[in-house]
Amino acid sequence: MACVFGLLVTLVWIYLEMLRLLAKFNLEGERLEPRLVDP
C-alpha cells in the first residue's frame, strides 16, 4: 500500500511541475507577443 501511495504522490508532483512549467511558458509568451506586435 505504501508503494501505491508513493507512486500517486510522484504522479501528482510531476503533474504540478508540468503545470508550473506551462504557466511559466504562457507568461513568457504573453510578454513576447507585445514585442512582436509593436515595431
C-alpha positions as CSV (number, residue, x, y, z in Angstrom):
1,M,0.0,0.0,0.0
2,A,2.9,2.4,0.7
3,C,4.2,1.8,-2.8
4,V,0.9,2.8,-4.3
5,F,0.8,5.9,-2.2
6,G,4.4,6.9,-3.1
7,L,3.5,6.4,-6.8
8,L,0.5,8.6,-6.5
9,V,2.5,11.3,-4.8
10,T,5.1,11.1,-7.5
11,L,2.5,11.4,-10.3
12,V,0.8,14.4,-8.6
13,W,4.2,16.1,-8.1
14,I,5.1,15.6,-11.8
15,Y,1.6,16.9,-12.8
16,L,2.1,20.1,-10.7
17,E,5.6,20.6,-12.1
18,M,4.2,20.4,-15.7
19,L,1.5,22.9,-14.8
20,R,4.1,25.2,-13.3
21,L,6.3,25.0,-16.4
22,L,3.3,25.5,-18.8
23,A,2.3,28.6,-16.7
24,K,5.8,30.0,-17.0
25,F,5.9,29.4,-20.7
26,N,2.5,31.0,-21.1
27,L,3.6,34.1,-19.1
28,E,6.8,34.4,-21.3
29,G,4.7,34.1,-24.4
30,E,2.4,36.9,-23.3
31,R,5.4,39.0,-22.6
32,L,6.9,38.3,-26.0
33,E,3.7,38.9,-28.0
34,P,3.6,42.7,-27.5
35,R,7.2,43.0,-28.5
36,L,6.5,41.1,-31.8
37,V,3.4,43.2,-32.5
38,D,4.9,46.6,-31.7
39,P,7.5,47.7,-34.3
